[in-house]
Amino acid sequence: MSNRLFQSVVHQMKDAVESTIGVIDTEGVIIACSDLVRIGETISGVKEELFYTGEAFYAGGYTFRPIGAFGKTEYYVFVQGEGQNANFASNLLCISLGQIKALYDEKYDKTSFIKNIILDNILPSDIYVKSKELHLSNELERVAFLIKFGQKLDIVPVDVIQNMFPDRNRDYVISVGESDVVLIHELHTAQDKAQVTKLAKSIVDTIQSEFYLKVVVGMGTVASSLKELARSYKEAQVAIEVGKVFDTEKSVVNYENLGIGRLIYQLPSTLCDMFLNEVFKKGALESLDRETLLTIQCFFENNLNVSETSRKLFVHRNTLVYRLEKIRKITGLDLREFEHAITFKVALMVKKYLSSKPGKF
């Protein structure tokens, strides 16, 4: 925030207020004042009050009031006096400077600019021009993380992530919902790019160990320019949504690793219903009991290897062959044949996807 902008407003209001007025930072240093010789002076005895108080307070013959919400305050207005007139003047000054600060931040703040990019609130043709104004590199590689907190919180999610990534010139932390936070992380080296998944896991581990909260992190692919950040963010959103269906046990879901689940998620429900009806006779899937479904899952996990699957299931090889034959008779698909196995695997995923949609099954 420009101190000259604060000083301009204070200078224009000094005659109307007829008292010494100004603005201090969180250290108590005067950064704007109607009495110009006092700029740079430190007001003693108020630093602790500034840290603990989120409302107006009185000290040393002055009325102080924070600009902005408590916890986000960077500046305080002060007005000489402690009476009703001083209180009114401080409130008026606070509102005026708060509005000017909000407009300034919207125009010049890098985080606000990044937020407008990922939410598609800025034209692609304007991104290059605006990045030049903000001295923000357009060529750096960046990646979007969507961090979704899983329960009602007594903490502010964006503050938690901001404390984990305090470098505001490299990491941009953006609130996009009551429990959703986006982290835009710059990748300066090949090692940074290789450590992206590890970084996401460290976010989950830190939040779980320090705050005992459940959190899921969705990762988009690397954006090679600013305008591609919107794509990376949308991919992170898709990663979390697809993860809810096919990777419910994972706390970190990478868009690049979604595989066929990503394709199924984008299919219309009518097409999925048609596929299931073509592959299976009516009621065939529903007739498979829990033991049979576990057998199928284990068979897939062991790459259709009969010997390895029977060993993992602690059953005789012939018992497993009998179960596979039973599945063939019910569904018409022999899982020992690769093409049939692929069809069955996709069908199970389609069924799971349809079951996750409201009003289905």
TASULPE-V578133 format. One record per residue. N is the residue number from 0. PHI is phi in radians with two decimals (999 if undefined). OMEGA is omega in whole degrees, 0 to 359 (999 if undefined). Layout:
n=N phi=PHI omega=OMEGA
n=N phi=PHI omega=OMEGA
//
This chain:
n=0 phi=999 omega=182
n=1 phi=-1.39 omega=177
n=2 phi=-1.13 omega=180
n=3 phi=-1.14 omega=178
n=4 phi=-1.17 omega=175
n=5 phi=-1.05 omega=183
n=6 phi=-1.08 omega=180
n=7 phi=-1.08 omega=180
n=8 phi=-1.19 omega=179
n=9 phi=-1.03 omega=181
n=10 phi=-1.08 omega=181
n=11 phi=-1.27 omega=184
n=12 phi=-1.68 omega=189
n=13 phi=-1.11 omega=180
n=14 phi=-1.24 omega=180
n=15 phi=-1.27 omega=184
n=16 phi=-1.51 omega=180
n=17 phi=1.06 omega=174
n=18 phi=-2.49 omega=176
n=19 phi=-1.23 omega=180
n=20 phi=-2.27 omega=179
n=21 phi=3.13 omega=182
n=22 phi=-2.34 omega=175
n=23 phi=-2.13 omega=175
n=24 phi=-1.60 omega=184
n=25 phi=-1.24 omega=176
n=26 phi=-1.66 omega=181
n=27 phi=1.49 omega=181
n=28 phi=-1.49 omega=179
n=29 phi=-1.30 omega=181
n=30 phi=-1.89 omega=175
n=31 phi=-2.67 omega=184
n=32 phi=-2.80 omega=176
n=33 phi=-1.20 omega=174
n=34 phi=-1.75 omega=191
n=35 phi=-1.00 omega=184
n=36 phi=-1.20 omega=182
n=37 phi=-1.57 omega=180
n=38 phi=-1.10 omega=183
n=39 phi=1.74 omega=178
n=40 phi=-1.31 omega=177
n=41 phi=-1.80 omega=177
n=42 phi=-1.42 omega=185
n=43 phi=-1.37 omega=173
n=44 phi=1.41 omega=182
n=45 phi=-2.06 omega=186
n=46 phi=-1.05 omega=179
n=47 phi=-1.16 omega=177
n=48 phi=-1.07 omega=180
n=49 phi=-1.10 omega=184
n=50 phi=-1.28 omega=187
n=51 phi=-1.73 omega=187
n=52 phi=-1.84 omega=177
n=53 phi=-1.92 omega=181
n=54 phi=-2.28 omega=178
n=55 phi=-1.14 omega=175
n=56 phi=-2.59 omega=184
n=57 phi=-2.10 omega=179
n=58 phi=-2.82 omega=174
n=59 phi=1.03 omega=179
n=60 phi=1.45 omega=180
n=61 phi=-2.18 omega=172
n=62 phi=-1.83 omega=181
n=63 phi=-2.01 omega=179
n=64 phi=-2.57 omega=182
n=65 phi=-1.29 omega=173
n=66 phi=-1.65 omega=182
n=67 phi=1.78 omega=182
n=68 phi=-1.34 omega=179
n=69 phi=-1.10 omega=184
n=70 phi=1.64 omega=178
n=71 phi=-2.05 omega=188
n=72 phi=-1.30 omega=175
n=73 phi=-1.99 omega=185
n=74 phi=-2.45 omega=176
n=75 phi=-2.29 omega=172
n=76 phi=-1.55 omega=173
n=77 phi=-2.39 omega=179
n=78 phi=-2.33 omega=179
n=79 phi=-1.17 omega=182
n=80 phi=1.94 omega=182
n=81 phi=-2.29 omega=182
n=82 phi=-1.62 omega=183
n=83 phi=-1.11 omega=180
n=84 phi=-1.12 omega=178
n=85 phi=-1.14 omega=179
n=86 phi=-1.14 omega=179
n=87 phi=-1.13 omega=182
n=88 phi=-1.13 omega=180
n=89 phi=-1.15 omega=179
n=90 phi=-1.16 omega=179
n=91 phi=-1.10 omega=180
n=92 phi=-1.12 omega=181
n=93 phi=-1.11 omega=180
n=94 phi=-1.11 omega=181
n=95 phi=-1.09 omega=182
n=96 phi=-1.22 omega=178
n=97 phi=-1.11 omega=179
n=98 phi=-1.16 omega=179
n=99 phi=-1.13 omega=179
n=100 phi=-1.10 omega=180
n=101 phi=-1.09 omega=179
n=102 phi=-1.16 omega=179
n=103 phi=-1.11 omega=181
n=104 phi=-1.09 omega=180
n=105 phi=-1.09 omega=183
n=106 phi=-1.45 omega=190
n=107 phi=-2.03 omega=184
n=108 phi=-1.38 omega=183
n=109 phi=-1.16 omega=181
n=110 phi=-1.10 omega=177
n=111 phi=-1.09 omega=178
n=112 phi=-1.12 omega=178
n=113 phi=-1.09 omega=179
n=114 phi=-1.07 omega=178
n=115 phi=-1.10 omega=178
n=116 phi=-1.18 omega=185
n=117 phi=-1.20 omega=179
n=118 phi=-1.65 omega=179
n=119 phi=1.03 omega=179
n=120 phi=-1.73 omega=180
n=121 phi=-2.47 omega=180
n=122 phi=-1.20 omega=179
n=123 phi=-0.94 omega=181
n=124 phi=-1.21 omega=181
n=125 phi=-1.54 omega=185
n=126 phi=-1.09 omega=182
n=127 phi=-1.08 omega=182
n=128 phi=-1.10 omega=182
n=129 phi=-1.15 omega=179
n=130 phi=-1.11 omega=177
n=131 phi=-1.15 omega=179
n=132 phi=-1.09 omega=183
n=133 phi=-1.57 omega=183
n=134 phi=0.97 omega=181
n=135 phi=-1.91 omega=184
n=136 phi=-1.09 omega=179
n=137 phi=-1.56 omega=188
n=138 phi=-1.72 omega=180
n=139 phi=-1.13 omega=175
n=140 phi=-1.41 omega=180
n=141 phi=-2.45 omega=178
n=142 phi=-2.40 omega=181
n=143 phi=-1.76 omega=172
n=144 phi=-2.00 omega=171
n=145 phi=-1.84 omega=184
n=146 phi=-1.87 omega=185
n=147 phi=-1.93 omega=177
n=148 phi=-1.43 omega=192
n=149 phi=-1.64 omega=182
n=150 phi=-2.64 omega=178
n=151 phi=-1.12 omega=190
n=152 phi=-2.11 omega=171
n=153 phi=-1.68 omega=180
n=154 phi=-2.06 omega=177
n=155 phi=-1.67 omega=185
n=156 phi=-0.93 omega=183
n=157 phi=-1.14 omega=178
n=158 phi=-1.22 omega=179
n=159 phi=-1.07 omega=181
n=160 phi=-1.22 omega=179
n=161 phi=-1.11 omega=178
n=162 phi=-1.18 omega=178
n=163 phi=-1.35 omega=182
n=164 phi=-2.27 omega=187
n=165 phi=-1.34 omega=182
n=166 phi=-1.35 omega=185
n=167 phi=-1.30 omega=177
n=168 phi=-1.60 omega=180
n=169 phi=-2.15 omega=183
n=170 phi=-2.03 omega=182
n=171 phi=-2.01 omega=184
n=172 phi=-1.83 omega=190
n=173 phi=-2.30 omega=175
n=174 phi=-1.47 omega=180
n=175 phi=-2.14 omega=180
n=176 phi=3.01 omega=182
n=177 phi=-1.05 omega=182
n=178 phi=-2.25 omega=181
n=179 phi=-2.07 omega=180
n=180 phi=-2.29 omega=175
n=181 phi=-1.85 omega=173
n=182 phi=-1.98 omega=173
n=183 phi=-1.79 omega=187
n=184 phi=-1.96 omega=179
n=185 phi=-1.39 omega=180
n=186 phi=-2.01 omega=185
n=187 phi=-1.63 omega=183
n=188 phi=-2.33 omega=177
n=189 phi=-1.12 omega=179
n=190 phi=-1.17 omega=176
n=191 phi=-1.00 omega=182
n=192 phi=-1.13 omega=181
n=193 phi=-1.27 omega=185
n=194 phi=-1.71 omega=185
n=195 phi=-1.07 omega=180
n=196 phi=-1.13 omega=178
n=197 phi=-1.08 omega=179
n=198 phi=-1.13 omega=179
n=199 phi=-1.08 omega=179
n=200 phi=-1.15 omega=179
n=201 phi=-1.18 omega=176
n=202 phi=-1.10 omega=180
n=203 phi=-1.09 omega=182
n=204 phi=-1.07 omega=181
n=205 phi=-1.14 omega=182
n=206 phi=-1.17 omega=180
n=207 phi=-1.21 omega=183
n=208 phi=-1.39 omega=184
n=209 phi=-1.61 omega=184
n=210 phi=-2.06 omega=179
n=211 phi=0.98 omega=181
n=212 phi=-2.03 omega=175
n=213 phi=-1.46 omega=181
n=214 phi=-2.53 omega=177
n=215 phi=-2.16 omega=180
n=216 phi=-2.02 omega=174
n=217 phi=-1.76 omega=183
n=218 phi=-2.05 omega=172
n=219 phi=-1.56 omega=176
n=220 phi=-1.46 omega=183
n=221 phi=-1.20 omega=176
n=222 phi=-1.70 omega=183
n=223 phi=-1.54 omega=176
n=224 phi=-2.60 omega=183
n=225 phi=-1.08 omega=184
n=226 phi=-1.18 omega=179
n=227 phi=-1.47 omega=180
n=228 phi=-1.11 omega=179
n=229 phi=-1.06 omega=177
n=230 phi=-1.13 omega=181
n=231 phi=-1.06 omega=179
n=232 phi=-1.15 omega=179
n=233 phi=-1.11 omega=177
n=234 phi=-1.14 omega=177
n=235 phi=-1.11 omega=176
n=236 phi=-1.10 omega=180
n=237 phi=-1.09 omega=181
n=238 phi=-1.02 omega=180
n=239 phi=-1.19 omega=181
n=240 phi=-1.14 omega=178
n=241 phi=-1.19 omega=178
n=242 phi=-1.07 omega=178
n=243 phi=-1.08 omega=183
n=244 phi=-1.63 omega=191
n=245 phi=-1.88 omega=182
n=246 phi=-2.30 omega=187
n=247 phi=-1.12 omega=182
n=248 phi=-1.55 omega=184
n=249 phi=-1.50 omega=176
n=250 phi=-1.73 omega=175
n=251 phi=-2.21 omega=182
n=252 phi=-2.13 omega=182
n=253 phi=-1.71 omega=181
n=254 phi=-0.96 omega=182
n=255 phi=-1.16 omega=184
n=256 phi=-1.82 omega=183
n=257 phi=-1.27 omega=178
n=258 phi=1.06 omega=185
n=259 phi=-1.22 omega=178
n=260 phi=-1.03 omega=179
n=261 phi=-1.13 omega=180
n=262 phi=-1.19 omega=181
n=263 phi=-1.08 omega=182
n=264 phi=-1.07 omega=183
n=265 phi=-1.61 omega=180
n=266 phi=-1.47 omega=176
n=267 phi=-1.21 omega=183
n=268 phi=-1.06 omega=181
n=269 phi=-1.08 omega=179
n=270 phi=-1.19 omega=178
n=271 phi=-1.15 omega=178
n=272 phi=-1.06 omega=180
n=273 phi=-1.09 omega=180
n=274 phi=-1.09 omega=181
n=275 phi=-1.09 omega=181
n=276 phi=-1.17 omega=179
n=277 phi=-1.37 omega=184
n=278 phi=-1.42 omega=186
n=279 phi=-2.04 omega=169
n=280 phi=-1.20 omega=182
n=281 phi=-1.05 omega=177
n=282 phi=1.48 omega=183
n=283 phi=-1.13 omega=180
n=284 phi=-1.12 omega=182
n=285 phi=-1.15 omega=182
n=286 phi=-1.40 omega=180
n=287 phi=-1.37 omega=182
n=288 phi=-1.42 omega=185
n=289 phi=-1.06 omega=181
n=290 phi=-1.09 omega=180
n=291 phi=-1.17 omega=179
n=292 phi=-1.12 omega=177
n=293 phi=-1.15 omega=177
n=294 phi=-1.10 omega=179
n=295 phi=-1.08 omega=180
n=296 phi=-1.06 omega=180
n=297 phi=-1.13 omega=179
n=298 phi=-1.11 omega=177
n=299 phi=-1.17 omega=181
n=300 phi=-1.09 omega=181
n=301 phi=-1.85 omega=171
n=302 phi=0.99 omega=176
n=303 phi=1.09 omega=179
n=304 phi=-1.59 omega=185
n=305 phi=-1.13 omega=183
n=306 phi=-1.10 omega=182
n=307 phi=-1.15 omega=180
n=308 phi=-1.15 omega=179
n=309 phi=-1.09 omega=178
n=310 phi=-1.16 omega=180
n=311 phi=-1.20 omega=181
n=312 phi=-1.52 omega=182
n=313 phi=1.05 omega=176
n=314 phi=-2.22 omega=178
n=315 phi=-1.20 omega=181
n=316 phi=-0.99 omega=181
n=317 phi=-1.15 omega=178
n=318 phi=-1.14 omega=179
n=319 phi=-1.15 omega=179
n=320 phi=-1.07 omega=178
n=321 phi=-1.08 omega=180
n=322 phi=-1.13 omega=180
n=323 phi=-1.14 omega=178
n=324 phi=-1.18 omega=178
n=325 phi=-1.11 omega=178
n=326 phi=-1.10 omega=180
n=327 phi=-1.09 omega=182
n=328 phi=-1.17 omega=182
n=329 phi=-1.31 omega=188
n=330 phi=-1.79 omega=184
n=331 phi=1.47 omega=181
n=332 phi=-2.07 omega=178
n=333 phi=-1.67 omega=185
n=334 phi=-1.18 omega=178
n=335 phi=-1.37 omega=176
n=336 phi=-1.68 omega=189
n=337 phi=-1.00 omega=183
n=338 phi=-1.11 omega=178
n=339 phi=-1.14 omega=180
n=340 phi=-1.11 omega=179
n=341 phi=-1.08 omega=180
n=342 phi=-1.03 omega=182
n=343 phi=-1.15 omega=181
n=344 phi=-1.06 omega=179
n=345 phi=-1.11 omega=180
n=346 phi=-1.08 omega=178
n=347 phi=-1.10 omega=179
n=348 phi=-1.19 omega=177
n=349 phi=-1.11 omega=178
n=350 phi=-1.07 omega=180
n=351 phi=-1.13 omega=179
n=352 phi=-1.12 omega=180
n=353 phi=-1.13 omega=180
n=354 phi=-1.16 omega=181
n=355 phi=-1.39 omega=182
n=356 phi=-1.49 omega=180
n=357 phi=-1.00 omega=177
n=358 phi=1.46 omega=180
n=359 phi=-1.80 omega=176
n=360 phi=0.86 omega=999
//
